[in-house]
Amino acid sequence: MYLPFRIRYLLYIGILHALLGGLLYLLLRENKLLFIGSEVAIVLSGYVAIQIYRAFQQPSAFIASGIEAIRDKDFTVKFVPTGNREIDELITVYNLMIDQLRQERTRQVEQQFFLEKLIEAAPIAILIFDFDGRIASINPRASQLLSVSSADVVGKELGELGYSLLAQLADMADGDSRLMKPNGLETYKILRSTFMDRGFRRSFLMIEELTPELLVAEKKAYSKVIRMMAHEVNNSIGAVNSILDSAMAYIQEPDVLHAMQVALDRNNRLNGFMRRFADVVRLPQPHRRTTDLGKIVRDVVRLMQPQAGARGVVLRCEAEESVLLSIDVEQMEQVLVNVIKNALEACEPGQCVEVLMTAPVLRIRDNGQPIPDAIAANLFNPFYSTRPEGQGIGLTLTREVLLNHQFSFSLKTNDDGWTEFRIEFK
């Protein structure tokens, strides 16, 4: 059985002095005076032994108290000098260590607090993972960007979440970065990296939305190019048409007149072509007024019915009554015409286009040709078109109108095979 050092020492001192007392009794029992003196000496020896034990035990008591304070993470406990040089040296070392620990802990707490505030206020979405690769926390920007609450994602892996953007990031390794356009309009820069926590690596994910900056830079670039092109084309066409008109008054030869008329017609078509591009650049800010969007939707569908009939496509409409919104009526009508026209052109005879209006969401969907992944990423690029004769003006104009109205929108082919243009009027 294990006995503490204190018990063993006291037993040793007690047994030793008892043996000495017994031995002196046997040797000096005849000489009472000498026996009494020796017994007093043994008692004094025991007292001195106990005092020496207490002197040795005092540093251990200080150490035990200090260890208990450190275990409780209480770095305010300090000892005062006792006047004993050996113990005071120990106390000095302990107090110095406690001061350093307290300063280090204070610095760590301040840094942790600063880091938490920085992550919370960061304009970049940040997801922090635990040691098992599950989401441990997300900052407010991530909640806003992904439209989720912290409780919806904490404790889950990226692959378990139903959000397409996060699901595409599940295979990212630490140190990877990507530039992604999940719906052809929004652009994200994603970085996955690591940090050390208690000696082990933990991962974090940063998602930065570049969409607003890119849209502004993009529009500024193509606006400048279109203005330059329109200026040069209009100046040239105006002068050339004037010369052709004047020359035609003096020419009698039918073939020459026909050729000159063809040249004039071509110039006019070129002028109209440039005007359509310039219309995108000159698009005014919305002139809003409260309007029944449901009525506008039904009217546009009636307008597009002849085109649908000519292509053999079924065009259906389900729109709520009195969906009042503040919009620019003319611009919104043009958006609906462009989107429905694109949906009709994607369909074969017998297929269907549905226009579904349920406040505050409008969906225009078709079961025609799905959008390939390679094209989906470029759908809303300025003047991008997959048709040889297309100019890409329709979707570009649609994008600008909806952005100016601050409406959310997307265009994609769903898992059920239907391609859907979705507008949220919020």
C-alpha positions in Angstrom: 0.0 0.0 0.0 1.4 3.4 -1.0 1.8 5.9 1.9 2.3 9.6 1.3 5.8 11.0 1.9 4.6 13.0 4.9 3.2 9.9 6.7 6.4 7.9 5.9 8.6 10.6 7.2 6.6 11.1 10.4 6.5 7.3 11.0 10.3 7.1 10.5 11.0 9.9 13.0 8.5 8.5 15.5 9.9 4.9 15.3 13.5 6.2 15.4 13.0 8.3 18.5 11.0 5.5 20.2 13.8 3.1 19.6 16.3 5.6 21.0 14.1 6.2 24.0 13.8 2.4 24.6 17.6 1.9 24.2 18.5 4.7 26.6 16.0 3.3 29.1 17.8 0.0 29.0 21.2 1.6 29.3 20.5 4.4 31.8 17.7 3.1 34.0 20.1 2.9 36.9 21.1 6.5 36.6 17.9 8.4 36.8 19.3 11.9 36.4 21.2 10.9 33.2 18.1 9.0 31.9 15.8 12.0 32.4 18.3 14.3 30.6 18.6 11.9 27.6 14.8 11.7 27.4 14.5 15.5 27.3 17.2 15.5 24.5 15.1 12.9 22.5 12.0 15.1 22.9 13.9 18.2 21.7 15.3 16.1 18.8 11.7 15.1 17.8 10.6 18.8 18.0 13.5 19.9 15.8 12.8 17.1 13.3 9.2 18.2 13.0 10.3 21.9 12.5 12.7 20.8 9.8 9.9 18.8 8.2 7.6 21.8 8.2 10.4 23.9 6.7 10.8 21.3 3.9 7.0 21.0 3.5 6.4 24.8 3.1 7.7 25.0 -0.5 5.5 22.0 -1.4 2.5 23.8 0.0 3.3 26.8 -2.1 3.7 24.7 -5.2 0.4 22.8 -4.5 -1.5 26.1 -4.1 0.1 27.5 -7.3 -0.7 24.4 -9.3 -4.3 24.5 -8.1 -4.6 28.1 -9.1 -3.1 27.4 -12.6 -5.5 24.4 -12.9 -8.4 26.7 -12.2 -7.0 29.2 -14.8 -6.7 31.8 -12.0 -3.7 33.9 -12.8 -4.3 36.5 -10.2 -3.0 34.4 -7.2 0.5 35.6 -6.1 2.5 34.9 -2.9 4.2 37.4 -0.6 7.8 36.8 0.5 8.2 34.9 3.9 11.7 36.0 4.8 13.1 32.5 4.1 15.6 32.9 1.3 15.1 29.5 -0.3 11.3 29.9 -0.2 11.4 33.5 -1.4 13.4 32.5 -4.4 10.7 30.0 -5.3 8.0 32.6 -4.7 9.8 35.1 -6.9 10.0 32.5 -9.8 6.3 31.6 -9.3 5.1 35.2 -9.3 7.1 36.0 -12.4 5.7 33.0 -14.2 2.1 33.9 -13.2 2.7 37.5 -14.5 3.8 36.2 -17.8 0.9 33.7 -18.0 -1.6 36.4 -17.2 -0.2 38.7 -19.8 -0.1 36.0 -22.4 -3.7 34.9 -21.6 -4.9 38.6 -21.7 -3.2 39.0 -25.1 -4.8 35.7 -26.4 -8.2 36.8 -25.2 -7.8 40.2 -26.8 -6.6 38.6 -30.1 -9.5 36.1 -30.0 -12.0 38.8 -29.4 -10.5 40.9 -32.2 -10.5 38.0 -34.6 -14.2 37.1 -33.8 -15.2 40.8 -34.4 -13.2 40.9 -37.6 -14.8 37.7 -38.9 -18.2 38.9 -37.9 -17.8 42.2 -39.7 -16.0 40.8 -42.7 -17.7 41.6 -46.1 -16.5 38.2 -47.3 -18.5 35.0 -46.4 -16.4 32.8 -44.1 -17.1 29.2 -43.1 -14.9 27.6 -40.4 -14.7 23.8 -40.1 -13.9 21.6 -37.1 -11.3 18.9 -37.0 -13.6 16.4 -38.7 -14.3 18.7 -41.7 -17.8 19.7 -40.5 -18.9 23.3 -40.4 -18.3 24.7 -37.0 -19.4 28.3 -37.6 -20.3 30.8 -40.3 -20.2 34.6 -40.2 -23.2 36.9 -40.9 -22.1 37.6 -44.5 -22.2 33.9 -45.2 -25.7 33.6 -43.7 -26.8 36.5 -46.0 -25.0 35.2 -49.1 -26.3 31.7 -48.8 -29.7 32.7 -47.3 -29.3 30.3 -44.4 -29.1 30.5 -40.6 -26.1 29.2 -38.6 -28.3 26.4 -37.2 -29.0 25.1 -40.7 -25.4 24.3 -41.6 -23.4 23.9 -38.3 -22.4 20.3 -37.8 -22.8 19.3 -41.4 -20.3 18.7 -44.2 -20.4 20.7 -47.5 -21.6 17.7 -49.5 -24.6 17.2 -47.2 -26.0 20.7 -47.8 -28.6 21.3 -50.5 -27.0 24.5 -51.8 -25.5 24.1 -55.3 -22.7 26.5 -54.7 -21.5 24.8 -51.5 -22.0 21.3 -53.0 -19.6 22.3 -55.8 -16.9 23.2 -53.3 -17.0 19.9 -51.4 -14.0 18.5 -53.4 -11.8 21.6 -52.7 -8.5 20.8 -51.0 -6.7 23.1 -48.6 -4.8 25.8 -50.5 -7.1 25.6 -53.6 -8.8 28.7 -55.0 -11.5 29.0 -57.7 -13.5 31.5 -59.7 -17.1 30.3 -60.1 -20.2 31.5 -61.9 -22.9 29.1 -60.8 -25.8 30.7 -62.6 -24.1 32.7 -65.4 -24.5 36.0 -63.6 -23.1 35.9 -60.1 -19.4 35.5 -59.8 -17.5 34.2 -56.7 -13.9 33.9 -55.8 -13.4 31.0 -53.4 -10.4 30.2 -51.3 -9.9 27.2 -48.9 -7.0 27.3 -46.4 -6.0 26.2 -42.9 -5.0 27.5 -39.5 -3.5 25.9 -36.4 -5.8 25.2 -33.4 -4.2 23.6 -30.3 -1.5 22.0 -32.5 -3.9 20.6 -35.2 -5.0 21.9 -38.6 -8.4 23.3 -39.2 -9.8 24.4 -42.5 -11.8 27.5 -43.4 -13.5 28.7 -46.6 -13.8 32.3 -47.8 -16.3 33.2 -50.5 -16.0 36.7 -52.0 -18.8 37.9 -54.3 -17.3 39.8 -57.3 -20.6 40.3 -59.1 -21.2 44.1 -58.5 -17.6 45.1 -59.2 -17.4 43.0 -62.4 -20.8 44.2 -63.6 -19.8 47.9 -63.2 -16.4 47.4 -64.9 -18.0 45.3 -67.6 -20.7 47.9 -68.4 -18.1 50.7 -68.4 -16.0 48.8 -70.9 -18.7 47.8 -73.4 -20.4 51.2 -73.1 -17.3 52.9 -74.2 -16.7 50.6 -77.1 -20.4 50.8 -78.3 -20.4 54.6 -78.2 -17.2 54.8 -80.2 -18.6 52.3 -82.8 -21.9 54.0 -83.0 -20.3 57.4 -83.5 -18.0 56.2 -86.3 -20.8 54.2 -88.0 -23.4 56.9 -87.8 -21.0 59.5 -89.1 -19.9 57.3 -92.0 -23.4 56.1 -92.9 -24.9 59.6 -92.8 -22.3 60.9 -95.3 -22.5 57.8 -97.5 -26.3 57.9 -97.6 -26.3 61.6 -98.5 -23.9 61.0 -101.4 -26.0 58.0 -102.6 -29.2 59.9 -102.4 -27.7 62.8 -104.4 -26.2 60.5 -107.0 -29.4 58.5 -107.6 -31.1 61.7 -108.9 -28.7 61.8 -111.8 -28.5 58.1 -112.7 -31.0 56.6 -115.1 -29.5 53.1 -115.5 -31.8 50.6 -113.7 -29.1 48.2 -112.7 -27.0 51.0 -111.2 -30.0 52.4 -109.4 -30.9 49.0 -108.0 -27.3 48.5 -106.8 -27.3 51.9 -105.1 -30.7 51.1 -103.4 -29.3 47.9 -102.1 -26.3 49.8 -100.7 -28.8 52.3 -99.0 -30.8 49.5 -97.5 -27.7 47.8 -96.2 -26.6 51.0 -94.6 -30.0 51.5 -93.0 -29.9 48.0 -91.6 -26.4 48.6 -90.3 -27.6 51.8 -88.7 -30.5 49.9 -87.0 -28.1 47.2 -85.9 -25.9 49.8 -84.1 -29.0 51.5 -82.6 -30.0 48.3 -80.9 -26.6 48.1 -79.3 -26.7 51.7 -78.3 -30.1 51.2 -76.7 -28.5 49.0 -74.1 -26.0 51.7 -73.3 -28.6 54.5 -73.2 -31.1 52.5 -71.1 -32.5 55.0 -68.7 -33.1 54.4 -65.0 -36.6 52.9 -64.3 -39.4 55.3 -64.2 -41.4 53.5 -61.6 -45.1 53.6 -60.9 -47.4 51.2 -59.1 -48.9 48.7 -61.6 -50.7 45.4 -61.7 -47.9 43.1 -62.9 -50.4 40.2 -63.3 -52.2 42.2 -65.9 -49.0 43.1 -67.7 -48.0 39.4 -67.7 -51.3 38.3 -69.2 -51.2 41.0 -71.9 -47.7 40.1 -73.0 -48.7 36.4 -73.1 -51.6 37.3 -75.4 -49.2 39.3 -77.5 -46.8 36.3 -77.9 -49.6 33.8 -78.6 -49.4 34.3 -82.4 -45.6 33.6 -82.4 -46.2 30.5 -80.2 -49.0 29.2 -82.6 -46.7 29.8 -85.6 -44.0 27.6 -84.0 -46.6 24.9 -82.9 -45.6 25.6 -79.2 -48.2 25.6 -76.4 -48.0 28.9 -74.4 -49.8 28.9 -71.1 -50.2 31.6 -68.4 -51.2 31.4 -64.8 -51.0 34.8 -63.1 -52.5 36.1 -59.9 -54.9 39.0 -60.0 -53.8 42.4 -58.7 -50.1 41.8 -58.1 -49.2 45.5 -57.4 -45.6 46.4 -57.8 -43.6 49.6 -58.4 -42.0 49.1 -61.8 -41.1 50.7 -65.1 -44.0 49.3 -67.2 -42.3 49.7 -70.6 -39.0 48.2 -69.5 -40.7 45.3 -67.8 -42.8 44.5 -70.8 -39.7 44.3 -72.9 -38.1 41.9 -70.4 -41.1 39.6 -70.6 -41.2 39.7 -74.4 -37.4 38.9 -74.6 -37.6 36.0 -72.1 -40.8 34.4 -73.6 -39.3 34.8 -77.1 -36.2 32.9 -76.0 -38.3 30.2 -74.4 -40.4 29.8 -77.6 -37.2 29.5 -79.7 -35.8 26.8 -77.5 -38.9 24.6 -78.1 -39.9 22.2 -80.8 -43.5 21.8 -82.1 -45.7 20.2 -79.4 -43.6 21.4 -76.5 -44.7 23.9 -73.9 -43.9 27.3 -72.4 -45.5 28.2 -69.0 -45.7 31.7 -67.5 -46.4 31.4 -63.8 -47.0 34.5 -61.7 -47.3 34.0 -57.9 -46.3 37.0 -55.9 -43.5 37.8 -55.4 -42.1 35.4 -57.9 -42.5 35.1 -61.7 -41.3 32.0 -63.5 -41.1 31.5 -67.2 -40.3 27.9 -68.0 -40.2 25.6 -71.0 -39.5 21.9 -71.6 -37.5 22.6 -74.7 -33.8 22.2 -75.3 -31.9 22.3 -72.0 -29.0 24.7 -71.4 -25.7 22.9 -71.6 -23.3 23.6 -68.7 -20.7 25.2 -70.9 -23.3 27.8 -72.1 -24.9 28.3 -68.7 -21.8 30.1 -67.3 -21.9 32.7 -70.2 -25.7 33.3 -70.5 -25.6 36.8 -69.0 -22.3 37.9 -70.5 -22.9 41.0 -72.6 -24.0 40.3 -76.1 -23.4 36.5 -75.8 -25.5 34.4 -78.1 -25.5 30.7 -79.2 -27.4 31.4 -82.4 -25.4 32.3 -85.5 -27.8 35.2 -86.3 -28.1 36.3 -82.7 -26.6 39.4 -81.3 -27.1 38.7 -77.6 -28.9 42.0 -77.1 -32.1 40.5 -75.6 -30.6 38.9 -72.4 -28.2 41.8 -72.0 -31.0 44.3 -72.0 -33.0 42.0 -69.7 -30.1 41.8 -67.3 -29.7 45.6 -67.2 -33.4 46.3 -66.6 -33.7 43.8 -63.8 -30.5 45.0 -62.2 -31.7 48.6 -62.3 -34.9 47.4 -60.7 -32.8 45.5 -58.0 -34.8 42.3 -58.7 -33.1 38.9 -58.2 -33.2 36.6 -61.2 -31.7 33.4 -62.6 -31.8 31.2 -65.6 -31.1 27.5 -65.5 -32.2 24.0 -66.4 -33.6 22.2 -63.4 -33.2 18.6 -62.6 -36.7 17.8 -64.0 -35.5 19.0 -67.5 -37.5 22.3 -67.5 -35.5 25.4 -68.2 -36.7 28.2 -65.9 -36.2 32.0 -65.9 -37.0 33.1 -62.3 -37.6 36.7 -61.2 -38.1 37.6 -57.6 -39.7 41.0 -57.1 -38.3 41.9 -53.6 
